[in-house]
């Protein structure tokens, strides 16, 4: 694989006390989805694989990743791994299995790959090289988003008016432990 262009990677510093950076890569036409899924399920790979069809904007994942990193630091995670915690935080449900199956990898050939980079580790380069697909600029994410599915997952089908969809989604994600939607 050739060197990765900066525009193809989304990078975001998370809460300073976690000393963690989120990196996201968008792939299309992935040919080894089953191998990737097995590596995730068995815990071989330290990353989260997300269905891009349910992601409106990288901010959505940044918020979920930040909450996961903070929960890990404070030993308050609901799931077993920080990467499962990202998927859990993306979802409105408190059901871990539903969260993982809704947002996690299935058989889709388009994938959003998320890494948490810390001073102690960065597995991104090693894992990225094993994904058999086309790396796309993260700016193309909206081409893979399915607004109808996003509205269904976040229970926004009855929302009327000019509300900013991303604002509503992020608000619902961060208040899921307080409010039932």
C-alpha positions as CSV (number, residue, x, y, z in Angstrom):
1,X,0.0,0.0,0.0
2,X,1.3,3.4,-0.8
3,X,1.6,6.2,1.8
4,X,-1.7,7.4,3.2
5,X,-2.6,11.0,2.3
6,X,-3.6,13.2,5.3
7,X,-7.0,14.0,3.7
8,X,-7.8,10.3,3.8
9,X,-7.5,10.2,7.6
10,X,-9.7,11.9,10.2
11,X,-7.7,12.7,13.3
12,X,-9.1,14.2,16.5
13,X,-7.5,14.8,19.9
14,X,-9.7,13.4,22.7
15,X,-10.0,14.6,26.3
16,X,-6.5,15.7,27.3
17,X,-6.5,13.5,30.5
18,X,-6.8,10.4,28.3
19,X,-3.8,11.3,26.2
20,X,-5.6,9.7,23.3
21,X,-6.1,10.6,19.6
22,X,-8.8,9.2,17.5
23,X,-7.9,8.2,13.9
24,X,-10.6,7.2,11.4
25,X,-10.1,5.6,7.9
26,X,-12.9,5.1,5.4
27,X,-12.7,2.1,3.1
28,X,-14.9,1.0,0.2
29,X,-15.2,-2.3,-1.7
30,X,-13.5,-4.3,1.1
31,X,-12.9,-7.9,-0.1
32,X,-11.8,-9.5,3.2
33,X,-14.7,-8.5,5.5
34,X,-15.0,-11.9,7.1
35,X,-11.3,-12.0,8.0
36,X,-11.7,-8.4,9.5
37,X,-14.8,-9.4,11.4
38,X,-13.1,-12.5,12.9
39,X,-10.1,-10.4,14.0
40,X,-12.4,-7.9,15.7
41,X,-14.6,-10.6,17.4
42,X,-11.6,-12.5,18.6
43,X,-9.9,-9.3,19.9
44,X,-6.9,-9.8,17.6
45,X,-7.3,-6.2,16.3
46,X,-7.4,-3.2,18.5
47,X,-9.8,-1.0,16.6
48,X,-13.5,-0.4,16.1
49,X,-15.1,-1.1,12.7
50,X,-18.3,0.9,12.1
51,X,-20.9,0.8,9.4
52,X,-20.5,4.2,7.6
53,X,-24.1,4.0,6.5
54,X,-25.1,5.0,10.1
55,X,-22.6,7.8,10.5
56,X,-23.6,11.3,9.4
57,X,-20.4,13.1,10.3
58,X,-17.0,12.2,12.0
59,X,-18.1,14.3,15.0
60,X,-20.6,11.5,15.9
61,X,-17.7,9.0,16.2
62,X,-15.5,11.5,18.0
63,X,-18.1,12.0,20.7
64,X,-18.5,8.3,21.1
65,X,-14.8,7.7,21.2
66,X,-14.1,10.5,23.7
67,X,-16.8,9.0,26.0
68,X,-15.2,5.6,25.6
69,X,-11.7,6.8,26.3
70,X,-12.8,8.7,29.4
71,X,-14.8,5.7,30.7
72,X,-11.7,3.5,30.2
73,X,-9.5,6.0,32.1
74,X,-12.0,6.0,35.0
75,X,-12.8,2.3,34.9
76,X,-16.5,3.0,34.2
77,X,-16.9,1.2,30.9
78,X,-20.1,-0.7,30.3
79,X,-18.5,-3.1,27.8
80,X,-15.4,-5.2,27.9
81,X,-13.2,-3.2,25.5
82,X,-12.8,0.5,24.7
83,X,-13.6,-0.3,21.0
84,X,-16.9,-2.0,21.9
85,X,-17.6,1.0,24.1
86,X,-17.3,3.3,21.1
87,X,-20.1,1.3,19.3
88,X,-22.1,1.2,22.5
89,X,-21.8,5.0,22.8
90,X,-23.0,5.5,19.2
91,X,-26.2,3.7,20.0
92,X,-29.3,5.0,21.8
93,X,-30.0,1.5,23.3
94,X,-28.5,0.4,26.6
95,X,-28.5,-3.1,25.2
96,X,-24.8,-3.9,24.4
97,X,-25.5,-6.7,22.0
98,X,-27.9,-4.6,20.0
99,X,-25.4,-1.7,19.9
100,X,-22.6,-3.9,18.6
101,X,-24.7,-5.6,16.0
102,X,-26.3,-2.3,14.8
103,X,-23.1,-0.3,14.4
104,X,-20.5,-3.0,14.1
105,X,-19.2,-4.9,11.1
106,X,-21.5,-7.4,9.4
107,X,-21.2,-8.1,5.7
108,X,-21.0,-4.5,4.4
109,X,-18.1,-3.9,2.0
110,X,-17.8,-0.3,3.1
111,X,-16.1,0.2,6.5
112,X,-15.1,3.0,8.9
113,X,-12.1,1.9,10.8
114,X,-11.4,3.7,14.1
115,X,-8.2,3.6,16.2
116,X,-7.4,5.1,19.6
117,X,-3.8,6.2,19.5
118,X,-2.0,6.6,22.9
119,X,1.6,7.0,24.0
120,X,1.5,3.3,24.8
121,X,0.4,2.1,21.4
122,X,-0.6,2.6,17.8
123,X,-1.7,-0.5,15.8
124,X,-3.2,1.5,12.9
125,X,-0.4,1.1,10.3
126,X,-0.2,-2.7,10.8
127,X,-4.0,-3.2,10.6
128,X,-4.6,-0.8,7.7
129,X,-2.2,-2.8,5.6
130,X,-4.3,-5.9,6.1
131,X,-7.6,-4.4,4.8
132,X,-8.2,-5.4,1.2
133,X,-10.2,-2.4,-0.1
134,X,-9.9,1.1,-1.4
135,X,-9.0,3.8,1.1
136,X,-11.2,6.9,0.5
137,X,-10.9,10.5,1.8
138,X,-12.9,10.8,5.0
139,X,-14.6,13.8,3.3
140,X,-16.5,11.2,1.2
141,X,-18.2,9.8,4.3
142,X,-21.5,11.5,3.4
143,X,-21.6,9.4,0.2
144,X,-21.9,6.3,2.4
145,X,-24.3,7.7,4.9
146,X,-27.9,6.5,4.7
147,X,-30.1,9.3,6.1
148,X,-33.2,7.1,6.2
149,X,-31.4,4.5,8.3
150,X,-29.7,7.1,10.5
151,X,-33.1,8.7,11.3
152,X,-34.5,5.2,12.1
153,X,-31.6,4.3,14.4
154,X,-31.8,7.6,16.2
155,X,-35.6,7.7,16.3
156,X,-35.8,10.9,14.3
157,X,-38.5,10.0,11.8
158,X,-41.0,12.2,13.5
159,X,-38.7,15.2,14.0
160,X,-40.0,18.2,12.1
161,X,-38.5,21.5,11.1
162,X,-35.0,22.7,10.4
163,X,-33.2,21.0,13.2
164,X,-29.5,20.2,12.6
165,X,-29.6,16.4,12.3
166,X,-26.0,16.1,13.6
167,X,-26.8,18.2,16.7
168,X,-29.9,16.1,17.5
169,X,-28.0,12.8,17.1
170,X,-25.1,13.9,19.3
171,X,-27.5,15.2,21.9
172,X,-29.3,11.9,22.0
173,X,-26.1,9.9,22.2
174,X,-24.8,11.8,25.2
175,X,-28.1,11.8,27.0
176,X,-28.9,8.2,26.6
177,X,-28.1,7.3,30.2
178,X,-30.3,10.1,31.4
179,X,-33.3,10.2,29.0
180,X,-35.2,7.4,27.3
181,X,-36.0,8.6,23.7
